Amino acid sequence: MTYLVSALVVVWFGGVLFLAGQHLNDIRVVLNHIEPGASSAGTQPLQPRWSHETGITLLDAVFIGPILAIGVLLARRFLKLDGFAGRRASKIDPACLTEAGRVHLGNAIRHERIMFAWSAVGCILLVLVGSYHFGM
Protein backbone atom coordinates (compact mmCIF):
# COMPACT_ATOMS: atom_id res chain seq x y z
CA MET A 1 0.00 0.00 0.00
CA THR A 2 2.89 2.38 0.52
CA TYR A 3 3.66 2.08 -3.20
CA LEU A 4 0.19 3.41 -3.95
CA VAL A 5 0.67 6.38 -1.66
CA SER A 6 4.14 7.02 -3.08
CA ALA A 7 2.79 6.88 -6.63
CA LEU A 8 0.02 9.33 -5.72
CA VAL A 9 2.56 11.74 -4.22
CA VAL A 10 4.78 11.54 -7.31
CA VAL A 11 1.85 12.08 -9.71
CA TRP A 12 0.47 14.96 -7.64
CA PHE A 13 3.87 16.63 -7.29
CA GLY A 14 4.57 16.22 -11.01
CA GLY A 15 1.21 17.81 -11.76
CA VAL A 16 1.94 20.71 -9.42
CA LEU A 17 5.31 21.33 -11.08
CA PHE A 18 3.80 21.19 -14.57
CA LEU A 19 0.94 23.55 -13.65
CA ALA A 20 3.27 25.99 -11.86
CA GLY A 21 5.52 26.12 -14.93
CA GLN A 22 2.48 26.66 -17.16
CA HIS A 23 1.32 29.47 -14.86
CA LEU A 24 4.69 31.23 -14.95
CA ASN A 25 4.81 30.96 -18.73
CA ASP A 26 1.28 32.38 -18.99
CA ILE A 27 2.21 35.35 -16.80
CA ARG A 28 5.30 35.97 -18.94
CA VAL A 29 3.24 35.93 -22.16
CA VAL A 30 0.56 38.22 -20.70
CA LEU A 31 3.11 40.74 -19.43
CA ASN A 32 4.75 40.79 -22.89
CA HIS A 33 1.47 42.15 -24.32
CA ILE A 34 1.12 45.34 -22.26
CA GLU A 35 -0.07 48.40 -24.25
CA PRO A 36 2.72 50.90 -24.91
CA GLY A 37 2.40 53.79 -22.48
CA ALA A 38 -0.14 51.98 -20.28
CA SER A 39 0.10 52.35 -16.55
CA SER A 40 1.37 49.14 -15.03
CA ALA A 41 -0.36 49.70 -11.68
CA GLY A 42 -2.40 46.54 -12.15
CA THR A 43 0.69 44.37 -12.49
CA GLN A 44 2.48 45.64 -9.40
CA PRO A 45 2.72 43.29 -6.41
CA LEU A 46 0.19 43.95 -3.70
CA GLN A 47 1.45 45.02 -0.32
CA PRO A 48 0.64 42.42 2.35
CA ARG A 49 -2.01 43.51 4.80
CA TRP A 50 -1.17 43.35 8.48
CA SER A 51 -4.20 41.14 9.19
CA HIS A 52 -3.16 38.60 6.54
CA GLU A 53 0.41 38.57 7.81
CA THR A 54 -0.73 38.28 11.43
CA GLY A 55 -3.05 35.38 10.60
CA ILE A 56 -0.28 33.46 8.88
CA THR A 57 2.10 34.14 11.76
CA LEU A 58 -0.47 32.86 14.26
CA LEU A 59 -0.98 29.69 12.22
CA ASP A 60 2.77 29.21 12.07
CA ALA A 61 3.00 29.74 15.83
CA VAL A 62 0.37 27.07 16.47
CA PHE A 63 1.90 24.48 14.15
CA ILE A 64 5.65 25.07 14.36
CA GLY A 65 6.10 26.94 17.62
CA PRO A 66 6.38 30.63 18.47
CA ILE A 67 10.17 31.00 18.20
CA LEU A 68 10.34 29.32 14.81
CA ALA A 69 7.28 31.31 13.64
CA ILE A 70 9.09 34.57 14.40
CA GLY A 71 12.10 33.30 12.44
CA VAL A 72 9.85 32.39 9.49
CA LEU A 73 8.21 35.83 9.64
CA LEU A 74 11.59 37.58 9.63
CA ALA A 75 12.82 35.39 6.75
CA ARG A 76 9.70 36.24 4.72
CA ARG A 77 10.20 39.93 5.42
CA PHE A 78 13.93 40.14 4.63
CA LEU A 79 13.96 37.70 1.71
CA LYS A 80 10.76 39.23 0.24
CA LEU A 81 8.94 35.90 -0.04
CA ASP A 82 5.46 37.44 0.25
CA GLY A 83 5.32 38.64 -3.35
CA PHE A 84 3.21 35.84 -4.88
CA ALA A 85 0.06 37.99 -4.95
CA GLY A 86 1.64 40.20 -7.59
CA ARG A 87 2.15 37.28 -9.94
CA ARG A 88 -1.46 36.16 -9.98
CA ALA A 89 -3.11 36.37 -13.37
CA SER A 90 -6.43 37.42 -11.86
CA LYS A 91 -4.79 40.59 -10.45
CA ILE A 92 -3.68 41.92 -13.85
CA ASP A 93 -5.79 44.75 -15.25
CA PRO A 94 -7.07 43.78 -18.73
CA ALA A 95 -7.47 47.46 -19.71
CA CYS A 96 -3.70 47.91 -20.04
CA LEU A 97 -3.27 44.87 -22.35
CA THR A 98 -3.43 44.51 -26.11
CA GLU A 99 -6.11 42.31 -27.69
CA ALA A 100 -3.74 39.35 -27.84
CA GLY A 101 -2.83 40.00 -24.20
CA ARG A 102 -6.51 39.77 -23.19
CA VAL A 103 -6.81 36.41 -24.92
CA HIS A 104 -3.69 35.16 -23.15
CA LEU A 105 -4.98 36.60 -19.87
CA GLY A 106 -8.14 34.49 -20.14
CA ASN A 107 -6.01 31.37 -20.63
CA ALA A 108 -3.73 32.38 -17.76
CA ILE A 109 -6.66 32.84 -15.37
CA ARG A 110 -8.08 29.45 -16.38
CA HIS A 111 -4.70 27.74 -15.83
CA GLU A 112 -4.31 29.52 -12.50
CA ARG A 113 -7.67 28.20 -11.28
CA ILE A 114 -6.76 24.68 -12.42
CA MET A 115 -3.44 24.92 -10.56
CA PHE A 116 -5.07 26.04 -7.30
CA ALA A 117 -7.78 23.38 -7.58
CA TRP A 118 -5.19 20.65 -8.29
CA SER A 119 -3.16 21.75 -5.27
CA ALA A 120 -6.12 21.93 -2.89
CA VAL A 121 -7.80 18.69 -3.93
CA GLY A 122 -4.46 16.88 -4.05
CA CYS A 123 -3.53 18.00 -0.54
CA ILE A 124 -6.87 16.85 0.83
CA LEU A 125 -6.67 13.49 -0.94
CA LEU A 126 -3.08 12.90 0.14
CA VAL A 127 -3.94 13.60 3.77
CA LEU A 128 -6.95 11.27 3.62
CA VAL A 129 -5.06 8.45 1.90
CA GLY A 130 -2.04 8.90 4.18
CA SER A 131 -4.12 8.85 7.34
CA TYR A 132 -6.02 5.79 6.14
CA HIS A 133 -2.95 3.76 5.15
CA PHE A 134 -0.59 4.84 7.90
CA GLY A 135 -3.15 5.15 10.72
CA MET A 136 -2.25 8.72 11.66
WODA-V462101 format. One record per helix or strand of 3 or more residues. SS is the DSSP state (H for helix, E for strand). FROM is the first residue (numbers start at 0). TO is the last residue. Records with the same first field share a line. If there is no record, write none. Layout:
# WODA-V462101
SS: FROM-TO ; FROM-TO
This chain:
# WODA-V462101
H: 1-30 ; 40-42 ; 49-63 ; 65-78 ; 82-86 ; 88-90 ; 93-95 ; 98-133
